[in-house]
């Protein structure tokens, strides 16, 4: 039985399925991309849900307690 099995979205009532997602966050003026984050995602509206232990790991990653394996340069355009 999966963590999100039989769970329903609080917004639309759709079924939640477990997926790996990417999170883009701004930290101290810089953007950080966290890849392959386990999440429950509503199959209808796309709302994402995260388990508490996942959020703790994300926080540790963002706060710099875990080393980043690589960095990339991104071009930025403004309209």
Backbone bond lengths (Angstrom), bond angles and torsions (degrees), N, CA, C in turn:
res aa  C-N    CA-C-N  psi(-1)  N-CA   C-N-CA  omega(-1)  CA-C   N-CA-C  phi
1 X - - - 1.462 - - 1.527 109.20 -
2 X 1.329 116.96 126.28 1.455 121.80 179.76 1.520 111.98 -79.87
3 X 1.308 115.35 160.98 1.462 121.35 -177.68 1.525 111.87 -59.08
4 X 1.324 117.80 -38.73 1.461 121.82 -175.20 1.525 113.46 -96.84
5 X 1.320 117.59 2.33 1.460 121.37 -177.73 1.526 110.73 -60.48
6 X 1.317 116.12 135.53 1.482 124.46 179.74 1.526 113.96 68.93
7 X 1.341 118.07 7.12 1.468 120.47 176.57 1.522 109.52 -85.34
8 X 1.326 116.36 148.06 1.464 122.82 179.68 1.524 109.46 -120.34
9 X 1.314 115.82 148.31 1.463 122.48 178.52 1.526 109.84 -66.23
10 X 1.313 116.19 134.19 1.462 120.32 -179.98 1.527 112.38 -73.00
11 X 1.320 118.33 -14.80 1.459 121.43 -178.04 1.525 113.45 -95.86
12 X 1.347 116.50 -43.97 1.467 118.37 -174.70 1.524 113.36 -122.47
13 X 1.330 117.63 -8.96 1.450 120.79 -179.88 1.514 114.77 83.22
14 X 1.334 117.43 4.30 1.461 121.53 179.52 1.516 112.08 -69.08
15 X 1.310 116.45 162.69 1.466 122.09 178.54 1.528 110.06 -75.26
16 X 1.323 115.25 142.39 1.459 121.30 178.88 1.515 108.65 -101.45
17 X 1.329 116.04 130.33 1.458 121.88 178.40 1.531 108.91 -120.09
18 X 1.321 115.95 149.85 1.456 119.94 179.73 1.528 110.08 -82.64
19 X 1.326 114.98 132.50 1.468 122.04 178.93 1.517 108.67 -142.16
20 X 1.324 115.51 166.99 1.466 122.56 170.77 1.519 106.56 -102.14
21 X 1.329 117.04 127.30 1.459 121.54 -177.02 1.526 109.69 -125.55
22 X 1.325 115.77 165.77 1.457 122.15 174.12 1.522 108.59 -105.22
23 X 1.333 116.22 138.76 1.461 121.85 176.86 1.519 109.02 -114.51
24 X 1.310 116.53 131.86 1.458 122.22 175.03 1.521 106.93 -112.90
25 X 1.312 117.14 119.53 1.461 122.14 -178.35 1.521 109.89 -129.74
26 X 1.330 115.64 150.08 1.459 121.35 175.12 1.525 107.72 -100.07
27 X 1.340 115.46 122.91 1.454 121.70 -177.41 1.519 108.61 -130.39
28 X 1.315 116.00 121.05 1.470 121.74 179.68 1.522 111.90 49.03
29 X 1.340 115.70 44.04 1.454 121.90 175.64 1.521 115.53 81.28
30 X 1.330 117.58 0.26 1.461 121.39 179.48 1.525 108.98 -121.47
31 X 1.326 115.22 148.34 1.456 119.41 177.31 1.523 110.29 -87.60
32 X 1.324 114.41 139.58 1.456 122.13 179.62 1.524 107.58 -123.94
33 X 1.324 116.94 130.63 1.458 122.22 176.64 1.521 108.12 -106.72
34 X 1.315 115.99 123.99 1.458 121.65 177.00 1.524 106.66 -112.52
35 X 1.313 116.23 117.47 1.457 121.62 -173.84 1.524 111.38 -98.44
36 X 1.348 114.94 155.54 1.461 122.98 173.84 1.528 114.21 58.42
37 X 1.315 115.95 43.80 1.464 121.68 178.38 1.529 108.70 -84.68
38 X 1.342 118.39 124.36 1.458 119.60 177.64 1.524 110.45 -68.89
39 X 1.327 115.87 132.31 1.458 120.81 -178.81 1.519 109.89 -148.71
40 X 1.322 115.28 156.32 1.450 120.53 168.37 1.519 106.61 -93.16
41 X 1.327 117.36 128.54 1.464 120.87 -176.61 1.526 108.52 -123.97
42 X 1.335 115.99 129.74 1.457 120.45 178.09 1.522 109.16 -68.47
43 X 1.316 115.58 129.98 1.457 120.86 179.76 1.514 113.80 -72.11
44 X 1.328 117.47 -15.22 1.468 121.51 -178.95 1.533 112.09 -96.31
45 X 1.331 117.01 -56.64 1.469 119.89 -173.37 1.526 114.42 -106.21
46 X 1.350 117.63 -10.50 1.464 120.72 176.64 1.517 115.31 85.45
47 X 1.338 118.29 3.65 1.461 120.44 177.98 1.524 109.47 -58.40
48 X 1.337 115.80 138.19 1.456 120.99 -178.46 1.529 110.34 -104.89
49 X 1.316 114.64 142.46 1.461 122.56 176.27 1.525 108.00 -126.99
50 X 1.347 116.16 142.34 1.460 121.01 -178.37 1.524 109.71 -127.24
51 X 1.323 116.38 139.43 1.457 121.55 175.14 1.525 109.03 -72.80
52 X 1.327 116.82 154.22 1.468 121.91 -177.07 1.526 112.01 -58.76
53 X 1.325 117.63 -41.50 1.468 119.29 -178.97 1.529 111.52 -66.48
54 X 1.313 117.33 -31.42 1.462 121.32 176.50 1.525 109.55 -67.81
55 X 1.322 117.16 -43.69 1.465 120.65 179.44 1.530 111.44 -63.55
56 X 1.328 117.73 -35.81 1.473 120.69 176.72 1.529 110.47 -64.44
57 X 1.318 116.78 -40.99 1.460 120.63 178.69 1.528 110.63 -66.66
58 X 1.335 116.92 -41.31 1.466 121.10 177.05 1.526 109.81 -60.52
59 X 1.326 116.95 -45.13 1.464 120.41 179.72 1.523 111.01 -61.41
60 X 1.324 117.65 -44.46 1.465 120.89 178.41 1.519 110.80 -61.26
61 X 1.315 116.63 -38.11 1.461 121.26 178.55 1.521 110.42 -65.05
62 X 1.323 116.44 -47.84 1.460 121.43 -177.84 1.525 111.74 -65.58
63 X 1.293 116.89 -38.29 1.474 120.46 -177.72 1.519 112.54 -75.58
64 X 1.329 116.72 -0.98 1.459 119.72 175.00 1.505 114.49 85.87
65 X 1.326 117.46 10.96 1.464 119.22 178.78 1.522 111.51 -75.53
66 X 1.318 116.49 -19.43 1.461 121.23 175.36 1.528 107.74 -112.03
67 X 1.304 116.46 140.17 1.461 121.07 -178.90 1.522 110.81 -78.04
68 X 1.321 115.41 140.32 1.461 120.47 177.14 1.525 109.53 -79.46
69 X 1.346 117.03 134.27 1.466 118.20 -179.69 1.522 113.61 -75.70
70 X 1.340 117.16 -21.96 1.465 118.85 179.54 1.520 110.02 -161.76
71 X 1.325 115.26 162.02 1.456 122.68 176.05 1.513 108.59 -129.70
72 X 1.330 116.23 148.67 1.459 120.61 176.34 1.520 108.69 -131.88
73 X 1.314 115.91 153.71 1.453 121.90 176.14 1.524 108.38 -96.50
74 X 1.318 116.51 136.14 1.456 121.76 -177.92 1.522 109.07 -122.04
75 X 1.319 116.10 131.47 1.468 119.85 175.49 1.514 108.61 -79.75
76 X 1.338 115.54 142.31 1.460 121.09 -177.20 1.521 109.24 -121.23
77 X 1.321 115.95 128.77 1.451 122.67 176.01 1.512 108.70 -117.42
78 X 1.321 116.00 152.55 1.452 121.59 176.61 1.512 108.90 -127.56
79 X 1.302 117.51 138.13 1.469 121.57 179.23 1.515 110.41 -103.09
